[in-house]
């Protein structure tokens, strides 16, 4: 049996993350020399843990009924759905979001898992704000609206700082707002900068599907480098929401239904669901946050921070060309 000096050498190698040679003796005459690469050991341990966590999530396909009974999702080929409870685990436990309040699920590209830094996911929510009138859709000057948003950020970032969050700056439209009157779907994308020393800007792609009593929200966060991929997939995503009977936009009854305080311009301005915690899902990108991983291992965890996981070969999504 190898003696304690061998185990001590393993620990030293792991801490220094560099190859070292150690000697293990089984008797007084025979000595074996073993080279141990501490960084390779840590990488292997990290990847094994991540693979184990990623495989623990169960995704769904096809028709998915949302838990709140308001709508169903027709998940198209090339995508997969993660339910409410598992989505909360991803957002809070893995990605470091302080809250997953109101989240009904997440939609991922088929070939990605919850640790794929090079991809994105749409977070599904519903906000029962009432019936959103779309009378102002043709009259909005989105360039003026952008300037207004940027001016308001000064005060908002002061509030974020007081809550312990980094500032968020709207750089501009990554995709200018567009409202489809026929399908009652609004979508747009912002280019955001998180913090004053961000290595790269962030893509925040928003989809709002109007219903009788509120809006179904699909919110995707990724790096700006993924804009082309997200835009390619958006036509498929826009058609996945089907409001259930009694919740459809055209079933609005002015005698009994509440009209929302916001119109199309208000939705784009972010006056609804403007909770600071939702933006923290950006913490996923640039580094993998796995709270609780090897908690008993103490300092070992710091060697995992900031290291990108090597993405394994995965099947491509089977999506038609963007319309």
HELIX and SHEET records of a PDB file:
HELIX    1   1 UNK A    4  UNK A   16  1                                  13    
HELIX    2   2 UNK A   38  UNK A   55  1                                  18    
HELIX    3   3 UNK A   84  UNK A   88  1                                   5    
HELIX    4   4 UNK A   89  UNK A   94  3                                   6    
HELIX    5   5 UNK A  137  UNK A  139  5                                   3    
HELIX    6   6 UNK A  142  UNK A  162  1                                  21    
HELIX    7   7 UNK A  224  UNK A  226  5                                   3    
HELIX    8   8 UNK A  227  UNK A  238  1                                  12    
HELIX    9   9 UNK A  249  UNK A  251  5                                   3    
HELIX   10  10 UNK A  264  UNK A  268  1                                   5    
HELIX   11  11 UNK A  276  UNK A  284  5                                   9    
HELIX   12  12 UNK A  295  UNK A  303  5                                   9    
SHEET    1   A 2 UNK A  20  UNK A  25  0                                        
SHEET    2   A 2 UNK A  31  UNK A  36 -1                                        
SHEET    1   B 3 UNK A  62  UNK A  65  0                                        
SHEET    2   B 3 UNK A  71  UNK A  75 -1                                        
SHEET    3   B 3 UNK A 241  UNK A 243 -1                                        
SHEET    1   C 7 UNK A  79  UNK A  83  0                                        
SHEET    2   C 7 UNK A 103  UNK A 109 -1                                        
SHEET    3   C 7 UNK A 121  UNK A 127 -1                                        
SHEET    4   C 7 UNK A 215  UNK A 223 -1                                        
SHEET    5   C 7 UNK A 202  UNK A 210 -1                                        
SHEET    6   C 7 UNK A 185  UNK A 194 -1                                        
SHEET    7   C 7 UNK A 168  UNK A 180 -1                                        
END                                                                             
